[in-house]
Amino acid sequence: MSNFKVKANLQKKTKVDLQDPNDTKQVYGIHGNRPEGQTDAPAPTRRLITIPIEKIRPNRYQKRETIDEDKFEQLKNQIQELGFQFTAIVCEDPDDPSYFNLMMGGHIRIEAAKSVGITEVQAIKRDYDHLKMAKGTYFENNGRQPLTLMEEGLLFQQLKDEEGWTHAKIADELKVSDKHVELCIAVTMAAPDIQDMLKIDGRGQRCFYYLRRLEELGREKAIEVRAPIIRDFLDNKISTDEVKHLVEQILKKEKGETAEEVTIEAAKGKEKVVSVYKSFQRFEKVLGDRSPSQAEREELARVRERIDAILERP
């Protein structure tokens, strides 16, 4: 059989009947609505509806407490310039069927649309499923403007309390590490001053670990001594590592292990010494078991002289 005949047979076997899109419209309507009395056509899988925007409420898993004002303004400008190009995925509010909850996020976009005068939103209505709602809200939020550690922790804790999810289950379902789950939940139990710091600056993740060590001094004392450290950190006067050294100074001072005053200068100096030591460790690794060259010996001797001179100071 020739190649032409093979192709002809294949074409014959795979031929399908084409359907005029207008026929579908006549059966379902432009948005999937069946004409009155039509019963023989299968129901559409999704139905696009229009709902008043004020009828949309944040769902129970929406934990966002802060909004980036610059990004919010950009979103408003985009809506005003290009229109509201958003189809919401909603379900009936389980507490009040006259309202809707967002299933897959979009809370910030709805708020931006409200603020520029949008009164209606196109939506696809689905059955209520609280677990899909939790996961959808989490992924949508983090995809657009990451949640703070506190916001994530509140959601994780809710899943623990209401669904009985373990840390491992939360990590697996929401695609994060076990360590991240533990950190976020711990943040929800942190002192108010630390929580406020984390709401302002997400860089405070490591600071959280260091600053909560001061709880050894008692909650009131810890808040008192943390206040200037948090202020300087948020003002970018000290780094995260310098926060660590300040905390170490304070604890040693309070335990009577040193009589030295706690200062930012000492913390900065400690961080530089640590950095120099790490550099020396890298040199040791390069050197390995071989004897240093004459040039290396001369440089090491100069470094030792300067270190000895510093150590001789009273």
C-alpha positions in Angstrom: 0.0 0.0 0.0 1.4 3.4 -0.9 2.1 6.1 1.6 -0.7 8.1 0.1 -3.2 5.4 0.9 -1.9 5.0 4.5 -2.4 8.7 5.1 -5.9 8.6 3.5 -6.9 5.7 5.8 -5.5 7.6 8.9 -7.4 10.7 7.9 -10.6 8.6 7.4 -10.2 7.0 10.9 -9.5 10.2 12.7 -12.2 12.3 11.0 -14.5 14.0 13.5 -17.7 15.9 13.1 -17.2 19.7 13.7 -19.8 21.5 15.7 -20.9 25.0 15.0 -20.2 27.1 18.2 -23.6 28.8 17.7 -25.3 25.5 18.3 -23.7 25.4 21.7 -24.9 28.9 22.5 -28.4 28.0 21.5 -28.4 25.0 23.9 -26.6 26.6 26.9 -26.7 30.3 26.4 -23.7 32.5 26.3 -22.9 31.9 30.0 -23.9 28.3 30.2 -27.6 29.1 31.0 -30.1 26.5 29.6 -33.1 28.0 27.8 -36.3 27.5 29.7 -37.7 24.0 29.2 -34.4 22.6 27.8 -33.8 19.3 29.7 -32.1 17.0 27.2 -28.7 18.7 27.1 -26.0 17.9 29.8 -25.4 20.6 32.4 -22.3 22.8 31.8 -19.3 22.1 34.0 -19.0 25.7 35.0 -21.3 28.7 35.1 -20.2 32.3 34.9 -22.3 34.6 37.0 -22.3 38.3 37.9 -22.5 39.2 41.6 -22.4 42.6 43.4 -18.9 43.2 44.7 -20.1 44.1 48.2 -21.5 40.6 48.5 -18.0 39.2 48.6 -16.5 38.6 52.0 -13.0 37.5 53.0 -13.0 33.8 53.8 -12.1 32.3 57.1 -8.6 31.4 56.0 -7.7 34.9 54.8 -5.0 36.0 57.4 -3.4 39.0 55.6 -3.0 41.9 57.9 -0.8 44.2 55.8 -0.9 45.4 52.3 2.0 46.9 50.3 0.6 50.4 49.6 2.7 51.0 46.5 1.6 47.7 44.9 -2.0 48.4 45.9 -1.9 51.8 44.1 -0.3 50.1 41.1 -3.2 47.6 41.0 -5.8 50.4 41.3 -4.2 52.3 38.4 -4.1 49.1 36.3 -7.8 48.5 36.9 -8.6 52.1 36.0 -6.5 51.9 32.8 -7.3 48.4 31.6 -10.5 47.5 33.4 -11.1 44.8 36.0 -9.8 41.7 34.2 -10.6 39.2 36.9 -12.9 36.2 37.3 -13.4 35.3 40.9 -13.8 31.7 42.1 -16.4 31.8 44.8 -18.7 29.7 47.0 -21.6 30.6 49.2 -20.5 31.9 52.6 -21.3 29.0 55.0 -22.4 31.4 57.7 -24.6 33.5 55.4 -25.7 32.2 52.0 -26.6 35.7 50.9 -22.8 36.4 50.7 -19.9 34.8 48.8 -16.4 33.8 49.9 -13.4 33.8 47.6 -12.2 30.2 47.1 -8.8 30.8 45.3 -7.7 34.2 46.7 -8.1 37.6 45.0 -9.0 39.6 48.2 -6.6 42.4 47.4 -7.9 42.7 43.8 -11.5 42.9 45.1 -10.5 45.6 47.6 -8.7 47.6 44.8 -11.7 47.2 42.5 -14.0 48.5 45.3 -11.8 51.5 45.9 -12.1 52.6 42.2 -15.8 52.2 42.1 -16.3 48.7 40.5 -19.7 47.4 41.7 -19.9 44.0 40.0 -17.6 41.1 39.4 -17.7 38.1 37.1 -17.4 34.8 39.0 -17.5 31.1 38.8 -19.5 29.5 41.6 -18.3 26.3 43.2 -19.4 24.1 46.1 -18.0 25.1 49.4 -14.8 23.1 50.3 -12.9 24.6 53.3 -9.7 22.7 52.7 -9.5 23.8 49.0 -10.3 27.3 50.2 -7.5 27.2 52.7 -4.9 26.0 50.2 -6.2 28.2 47.4 -6.0 31.3 49.6 -2.5 30.4 50.8 -1.1 29.8 47.3 -2.8 32.9 45.8 -1.6 35.2 48.6 2.0 34.1 48.5 2.1 34.2 44.7 1.2 37.9 44.6 2.4 39.4 47.8 4.0 37.0 50.3 2.3 36.6 53.6 4.2 37.7 56.7 5.5 35.0 59.1 2.7 36.0 61.5 0.0 35.7 58.8 1.3 32.3 57.7 1.5 31.2 61.4 -2.2 32.1 62.0 -3.3 30.0 59.1 -1.0 27.1 60.1 -2.4 27.2 63.6 -5.9 27.2 62.4 -5.3 24.1 60.3 -3.8 22.4 63.4 -6.7 23.4 65.6 -9.6 22.8 63.2 -8.4 20.1 60.9 -5.9 18.3 63.3 -3.1 18.7 60.7 0.4 18.0 62.0 3.4 20.2 61.1 4.4 17.5 58.6 0.9 17.5 57.0 0.8 21.3 56.7 4.3 21.3 55.2 3.3 18.6 52.6 0.0 20.2 51.6 1.3 23.8 51.4 4.7 22.9 49.9 6.8 24.4 52.6 9.5 23.0 55.0 8.7 21.6 58.4 11.1 24.2 59.8 9.2 27.0 58.2 5.9 25.7 59.7 7.5 25.6 63.2 8.9 29.1 62.8 5.6 30.6 61.7 3.6 29.0 64.5 6.2 30.1 67.0 5.9 33.7 65.8 2.1 33.6 66.7 3.1 32.9 70.3 5.9 35.5 70.4 5.8 38.7 72.5 3.8 41.6 71.0 7.0 43.7 70.4 8.6 41.0 68.3 5.3 40.4 66.4 5.1 44.1 65.5 8.7 44.0 64.3 8.0 41.1 62.0 4.9 42.9 60.6 7.1 45.8 59.6 10.1 44.0 58.3 10.2 40.4 57.1 14.0 40.4 57.4 13.4 39.9 61.1 13.2 36.1 60.8 16.6 35.4 62.3 16.2 38.3 64.7 13.2 36.5 66.1 15.3 33.6 67.1 17.9 35.9 68.8 15.5 38.3 70.5 13.3 35.7 72.0 16.3 34.4 74.0 15.9 37.5 76.1 12.8 35.9 77.6 15.2 34.3 80.0 15.1 37.7 81.8 11.3 37.6 82.2 8.8 39.1 79.7 8.7 42.7 81.1 12.5 42.9 81.3 12.9 41.4 77.8 10.6 43.9 76.2 12.4 46.7 77.9 15.9 45.7 76.7 14.7 44.7 73.3 13.1 48.0 72.5 16.3 49.9 71.4 17.6 46.9 69.6 14.4 46.5 67.5 14.3 50.2 66.8 17.9 50.3 65.6 17.4 47.1 63.5 14.3 48.6 61.8 16.3 51.8 61.2 19.0 49.8 59.5 21.6 50.9 62.1 22.5 47.3 63.0 22.5 44.1 61.1 20.9 40.8 62.0 24.2 39.3 63.1 24.9 42.4 65.2 21.5 41.8 66.9 22.8 38.4 67.8 25.9 39.8 69.4 24.0 42.4 71.3 21.7 39.8 72.8 24.8 37.7 73.8 26.3 40.8 75.5 23.1 41.5 77.4 22.7 37.9 78.6 26.3 37.7 79.8 26.0 41.0 81.6 22.7 40.0 83.3 24.2 36.7 84.4 27.3 38.4 85.8 29.6 36.7 83.3 31.1 40.0 82.2 31.4 43.5 83.6 31.7 45.1 80.1 29.1 47.6 79.0 26.6 46.6 76.3 27.3 48.7 73.2 26.5 48.7 69.5 30.2 49.3 68.8 31.2 46.2 70.6 28.6 44.2 68.7 29.8 45.6 65.4 33.4 44.8 66.4 32.5 41.2 67.3 30.8 40.7 64.0 34.0 41.9 62.2 36.1 39.6 64.2 33.8 36.7 63.4 34.0 37.6 59.7 37.9 37.7 59.9 38.0 34.3 61.6 35.8 32.8 58.9 38.1 34.2 56.2 41.1 32.6 58.1 39.3 29.3 58.1 38.9 29.5 54.4 42.6 30.2 54.1 43.3 27.1 56.3 41.2 25.0 53.9 43.1 26.2 50.9 46.4 25.7 52.7 45.5 22.1 53.6 48.4 20.0 54.9 51.1 21.8 53.0 53.6 24.2 54.6 52.9 27.9 53.9 55.1 29.6 51.2 57.5 32.3 52.2 55.1 35.0 51.0 52.3 33.5 53.0 54.5 33.3 56.1 55.4 37.0 55.8 51.7 38.0 55.5 50.7 35.8 58.5 53.5 37.3 60.5 52.3 40.8 59.8 48.7 39.8 60.8 50.0 38.2 64.0 51.9 41.4 64.9 48.8 43.5 64.5 46.7 41.1 66.5 49.2 40.9 69.3 49.3 44.7 69.4 45.6 44.9 69.7 45.5 42.2 72.5 48.1 44.2 74.5 45.8 47.1 74.9 44.3 47.5 78.4 
